[in-house]
Amino acid sequence: MTESLPVLCRGLPRRPLLGLALLTALAPHVRAADPLSAVLDPAARVETLYDEGEWCEGPVWLPALGGLVFSDVRRNRMMLIREDDRAEVFREPSNNANGNTLDAEGRLITCEHRTSRVVRRETDGAITVLAERYDGGRLNSPNDAVVARDGAIWFTDPTYGIDQAEEGIPRPSEQKGRFVFRRAPDGSLTVTTDRFVQPNGLAFSPDERILYVSESGTREGAPGRIRAFDVSDGQLSNERVFATVSKGVPDGLKVDTGGRVYAGTGDGVRIWSADGRPVGHIPTEGPCANIAFGGPDGRRLFLCAGKRVLAVETKVRGATTRT
């Protein structure tokens, strides 16, 4: 049993954060004997960096800018929080951008709901379209993405941006399903699995031999599970259930260098060991949509939770964090 993490608010001037006292009372203190103690120090504090969002998503640490970029999907903008916790608009409008990641050159890869595209921000700020159509039709609404060491971009394509006006433009789907795609370095696009109702977050294991994918289609009858696949030569096999989420849905995923899997869920961040054993829970007030490791040493865990972006210092480092 774990108990509560203290909460410290700092950074931008902000309105009173209603409910944070409840979070203080219910979030866990870390005990030395708990598996979570390998991740968090008992003195760790969850900090509120930003609370002016509507639906914060897609956090990613950009070393070149010395800060965290995230999407405020429903406000149609992207924000940048610098190391001194100052927040500024990074891109507006953002085409209802959602998930973000970096390629090997440190360029920002972004999933856009409104345009049904995956795009790359070049070093001069120009936007290059990487994917927008498959098999003759527009993509649904790319949601989250990861970049493999070989340069391939893997991304999920659920329908949230074409189902919900606040996250895109409602329209009929032009695809035969809601797929997990792989964009090869030569630009070709292939479906790697069609076995999801609403594929959402995704992350590789440290050695990239396993791909974890969230199933968030619970409203359509799918169980809220994280599934794991073996990866070889750009293809997936040996599908299995890695973990089941009981509160809300599994959303954004990240993995640390020890192979632990982190998921944004309906009540915060849930953590599992590489073999699927529960490690612990970092509660948030309401759902946590997505997470990212970053900071100068790659050990700061950022949480996008509704209108807020939170952060906590950890003992570990993200498997793909660039500093």
C-alpha positions as CSV (number, residue, x, y, z in Angstrom):
1,M,0.0,0.0,0.0
2,T,1.3,3.4,-0.9
3,E,0.3,6.8,0.5
4,S,0.3,10.4,-0.7
5,L,2.9,12.5,-2.5
6,P,3.0,16.1,-1.2
7,V,1.9,18.7,-3.7
8,L,3.8,21.9,-4.4
9,C,2.5,24.6,-6.8
10,R,5.0,27.0,-8.5
11,G,5.7,28.8,-11.7
12,L,3.0,30.9,-13.5
13,P,0.6,33.1,-11.7
14,R,-2.6,31.1,-11.5
15,R,-6.0,30.9,-10.1
16,P,-6.5,28.8,-6.9
17,L,-6.3,25.1,-7.8
18,L,-9.4,23.6,-6.4
19,G,-9.1,20.0,-5.2
20,L,-5.3,19.9,-4.7
21,A,-5.8,19.5,-1.0
22,L,-7.7,16.3,-1.8
23,L,-4.8,15.2,-4.0
24,T,-2.4,15.8,-1.2
25,A,-4.5,13.6,1.1
26,L,-4.9,10.7,-1.3
27,A,-1.8,10.6,-3.4
28,P,0.9,8.1,-2.1
29,H,3.9,8.7,0.1
30,V,6.6,6.3,-1.1
31,R,7.8,3.7,1.3
32,A,11.2,2.1,1.1
33,A,9.8,-1.4,0.7
34,D,7.5,-0.5,-2.1
35,P,8.4,-1.1,-5.8
36,L,7.6,2.6,-6.4
37,S,10.6,3.5,-4.3
38,A,12.8,2.5,-7.2
39,V,11.1,5.3,-9.2
40,L,10.3,8.1,-6.7
41,D,12.1,9.4,-3.6
42,P,10.0,9.6,-0.4
43,A,10.5,13.4,-0.5
44,A,9.3,13.7,-4.1
45,R,6.8,16.5,-4.8
46,V,4.2,16.7,-7.5
47,E,4.4,20.3,-8.9
48,T,1.8,22.2,-10.9
49,L,3.6,24.0,-13.7
50,Y,0.5,25.2,-15.7
51,D,-3.2,25.2,-15.1
52,E,-4.6,27.4,-17.9
53,G,-5.3,24.6,-20.4
54,E,-8.6,22.9,-21.6
55,W,-7.3,19.5,-22.5
56,C,-3.5,19.1,-22.2
57,E,-1.9,16.3,-24.2
58,G,1.2,15.2,-26.0
59,P,4.1,16.4,-23.8
60,V,7.6,16.2,-25.2
61,W,10.9,17.6,-23.9
62,L,12.8,19.7,-26.6
63,P,16.4,20.1,-25.6
64,A,17.0,22.6,-28.3
65,L,14.4,24.9,-26.7
66,G,15.2,24.0,-23.1
67,G,11.6,23.2,-22.3
68,L,8.5,21.1,-22.6
69,V,6.2,21.4,-25.5
70,F,2.6,20.1,-25.1
71,S,-0.7,20.3,-27.0
72,D,-3.8,22.0,-25.6
73,V,-5.9,20.1,-28.0
74,R,-9.3,21.7,-27.5
75,R,-7.9,25.2,-27.5
76,N,-6.2,24.5,-30.8
77,R,-2.7,25.5,-29.7
78,M,0.6,24.2,-28.5
79,M,2.5,25.6,-25.5
80,L,6.1,25.7,-24.4
81,I,7.0,25.6,-20.7
82,R,10.7,26.7,-20.3
83,E,13.0,25.5,-17.5
84,D,12.1,28.5,-15.4
85,D,8.4,27.4,-15.7
86,R,7.4,30.3,-17.9
87,A,4.7,29.3,-20.3
88,E,4.3,30.8,-23.8
89,V,2.4,29.9,-27.0
90,F,4.5,27.7,-29.2
91,R,2.1,27.3,-32.2
92,E,-1.4,28.7,-32.7
93,P,-3.5,27.5,-34.4
94,S,-2.1,24.0,-34.1
95,N,-4.7,22.1,-36.2
96,N,-5.9,20.6,-32.9
97,A,-2.5,18.9,-32.4
98,N,-2.4,16.0,-30.1
99,G,0.6,13.7,-29.7
100,N,4.2,14.8,-30.1
101,T,7.6,13.1,-30.3
102,L,11.1,13.8,-31.6
103,D,13.1,12.3,-34.4
104,A,16.8,11.5,-34.2
105,E,17.7,15.0,-35.3
106,G,15.6,16.5,-32.6
107,R,12.8,17.7,-34.9
108,L,9.3,17.8,-33.6
109,I,6.9,15.2,-35.0
110,T,3.2,16.1,-34.3
111,C,-0.1,14.4,-34.8
112,E,-2.8,16.8,-36.0
113,H,-6.5,16.0,-35.5
114,R,-8.0,18.8,-37.6
115,T,-6.0,18.0,-40.8
116,S,-5.7,14.2,-40.2
117,R,-1.9,14.5,-40.7
118,V,1.4,13.7,-39.1
119,V,3.8,16.6,-39.6
120,R,7.4,17.5,-38.9
121,R,8.6,20.9,-37.7
122,E,11.9,21.7,-39.5
123,T,14.7,23.6,-37.8
124,D,13.6,26.8,-39.5
125,G,10.0,26.4,-38.3
126,A,8.6,25.2,-41.6
127,I,6.0,22.3,-41.5
128,T,6.5,19.2,-43.6
129,V,3.7,16.8,-44.1
130,L,4.8,13.2,-43.5
131,A,1.5,11.3,-43.7
132,E,-2.1,12.3,-44.5
133,R,-3.6,9.6,-46.7
134,Y,-3.7,5.8,-46.9
135,D,-5.3,3.5,-49.5
136,G,-7.0,6.4,-51.3
137,G,-8.6,8.1,-48.2
138,R,-7.7,10.6,-45.6
139,L,-6.4,9.3,-42.3
140,N,-8.8,9.5,-39.4
141,S,-7.1,11.7,-36.7
142,P,-3.5,10.7,-35.9
143,N,-3.2,10.6,-32.1
144,D,0.2,9.6,-30.8
145,A,3.5,8.7,-32.4
146,V,7.0,7.3,-31.6
147,V,10.1,7.2,-33.7
148,A,12.2,4.0,-33.9
149,R,16.0,4.0,-34.2
150,D,15.7,3.1,-37.9
151,G,13.9,6.4,-38.5
152,A,10.4,4.8,-39.0
153,I,7.5,6.7,-37.4
154,W,4.8,4.6,-35.7
155,F,1.5,6.3,-35.0
156,T,-2.1,5.5,-34.0
157,D,-5.1,6.7,-36.0
158,P,-8.3,6.6,-33.9
159,T,-11.4,8.7,-34.8
160,Y,-11.5,11.2,-31.9
161,G,-10.7,14.2,-34.2
162,I,-13.4,13.4,-36.6
163,D,-16.0,12.4,-34.0
164,Q,-15.7,15.4,-31.7
165,A,-16.0,18.9,-32.9
166,E,-13.9,20.3,-30.0
167,E,-11.0,18.2,-31.1
168,G,-11.2,18.6,-34.9
169,I,-13.8,18.6,-37.7
170,P,-16.5,15.9,-37.6
171,R,-16.7,13.9,-40.8
172,P,-17.2,10.3,-41.9
173,S,-14.1,8.1,-41.7
174,E,-12.4,7.3,-45.1
175,Q,-10.5,4.4,-43.6
176,K,-11.6,0.7,-43.2
177,G,-10.5,0.7,-39.6
178,R,-8.6,2.4,-36.9
179,F,-5.0,1.3,-37.4
180,V,-1.6,1.5,-36.0
181,F,0.6,2.7,-38.9
182,R,4.3,2.5,-39.6
183,R,5.8,5.2,-41.9
184,A,9.1,3.8,-43.2
185,P,12.1,6.1,-43.8
186,D,11.3,6.1,-47.5
187,G,7.9,7.6,-46.8
188,S,5.8,4.5,-47.4
189,L,2.9,3.8,-45.1
190,T,1.8,0.3,-43.8
191,V,-0.8,-0.9,-41.4
192,T,0.9,-2.9,-38.6
193,T,-2.2,-4.0,-36.8
194,D,-6.0,-3.5,-37.3
195,R,-7.0,-5.2,-34.1
196,F,-8.0,-2.0,-32.1
197,V,-11.3,-0.3,-31.6
198,Q,-9.5,3.0,-30.8
199,P,-5.7,2.7,-30.6
200,N,-4.2,5.5,-28.5
201,G,-0.8,5.8,-26.8
202,L,2.2,3.7,-27.9
203,A,5.8,3.2,-26.7
204,F,8.7,0.9,-27.4
205,S,10.6,-1.1,-24.9
206,P,14.2,0.1,-24.4
207,D,15.5,-2.4,-26.9
208,E,12.6,-1.8,-29.3
209,R,11.7,-5.5,-29.4
210,I,8.3,-4.8,-27.9
211,L,5.7,-2.2,-28.8
212,Y,3.0,-1.3,-26.3
213,V,-0.3,0.1,-27.5
214,S,-3.3,1.4,-25.5
215,E,-6.8,0.4,-26.3
216,S,-9.1,3.3,-25.4
217,G,-12.3,2.2,-27.1
218,T,-14.2,1.3,-23.9
219,R,-17.3,3.3,-25.0
220,E,-17.5,1.0,-27.9
221,G,-17.2,-2.2,-25.8
222,A,-13.5,-2.8,-25.9
223,P,-11.7,-3.5,-22.6
224,G,-9.3,-0.8,-21.4
225,R,-6.0,-2.6,-21.9
226,I,-2.4,-2.1,-22.9
227,R,-1.4,-4.7,-25.4
228,A,2.1,-5.8,-26.2
229,F,3.5,-7.0,-29.5
230,D,6.9,-8.4,-30.6
231,V,8.6,-6.2,-33.2
232,S,10.8,-7.6,-36.0
233,D,11.6,-6.0,-39.4
234,G,8.9,-3.4,-39.0
235,Q,6.2,-6.0,-38.3
236,L,4.2,-7.0,-35.2
237,S,3.5,-10.5,-33.9
238,N,2.7,-12.4,-30.7
239,E,-0.1,-10.0,-29.5
240,R,-0.9,-10.3,-25.8
241,V,-2.5,-8.3,-23.0
242,F,0.2,-6.5,-20.9
243,A,-2.1,-4.8,-18.4
244,T,-5.7,-3.9,-17.8
245,V,-6.8,-0.5,-16.5
246,S,-9.8,-0.4,-14.2
247,K,-10.3,3.4,-14.0
248,G,-10.8,5.3,-17.2
249,V,-8.8,4.2,-20.2
250,P,-5.1,3.7,-20.8
251,D,-4.0,6.8,-22.8
252,G,-0.4,8.0,-23.4
253,L,2.5,5.6,-22.7
254,K,6.1,5.9,-21.8
255,V,8.9,3.5,-20.8
256,D,11.9,4.1,-18.6
257,T,15.4,2.6,-19.1
258,G,14.6,-0.1,-16.7
259,G,11.7,-1.3,-18.9
260,R,8.9,0.0,-16.7
261,V,5.8,1.0,-18.5
262,Y,3.9,4.2,-17.5
263,A,0.4,5.0,-18.6
264,G,-1.9,8.0,-18.3
265,T,-5.2,6.6,-16.9
266,G,-8.5,7.8,-15.4
267,D,-7.0,8.5,-12.0
268,G,-3.3,9.3,-12.7
269,V,-0.2,7.5,-13.8
270,R,-0.1,3.8,-13.4
271,I,3.3,2.0,-13.6
272,W,4.2,-1.6,-14.3
273,S,7.4,-3.5,-14.4
274,A,8.5,-5.0,-17.7
275,D,6.9,-8.3,-16.8
276,G,3.6,-6.7,-16.1
277,R,3.6,-6.5,-12.3
278,P,2.1,-3.3,-10.8
279,V,4.8,-0.9,-9.5
280,G,2.7,2.0,-8.2
281,H,0.4,4.9,-8.8
282,I,0.9,8.6,-9.1
283,P,-2.6,10.1,-8.6
284,T,-4.0,13.1,-10.4
285,E,-7.2,15.1,-9.9
286,G,-9.1,13.6,-12.8
287,P,-7.7,11.8,-15.8
288,C,-4.1,11.9,-16.9
289,A,-4.0,12.0,-20.6
290,N,-0.3,11.7,-21.4
291,I,3.2,11.8,-19.9
292,A,6.8,12.4,-20.8
293,F,10.3,12.3,-19.3
294,G,12.5,15.3,-19.7
295,G,14.4,18.0,-17.9
296,P,18.2,18.6,-18.0
297,D,19.0,15.1,-16.9
298,G,15.9,13.3,-18.4
299,R,14.6,12.3,-14.9
300,R,11.7,14.7,-14.6
301,L,8.3,13.1,-15.3
302,F,5.7,15.5,-16.8
303,L,2.0,14.7,-16.5
304,C,-0.8,16.2,-18.7
305,A,-3.9,16.1,-16.6
306,G,-6.9,17.9,-17.9
307,K,-6.2,21.7,-17.7
308,R,-2.9,21.1,-15.9
309,V,0.6,20.1,-16.6
310,L,2.3,18.6,-13.5
311,A,5.9,17.4,-12.9
312,V,7.7,15.2,-10.4
313,E,11.4,14.4,-10.1
314,T,12.2,10.7,-10.4
315,K,15.1,8.4,-9.9
316,V,14.9,7.0,-13.4
317,R,15.3,8.2,-17.0
318,G,13.0,7.8,-19.9
319,A,14.1,5.2,-22.4
320,T,13.9,7.6,-25.4
321,T,14.6,10.9,-23.6
322,R,17.0,13.3,-25.3
323,T,18.7,15.9,-23.1
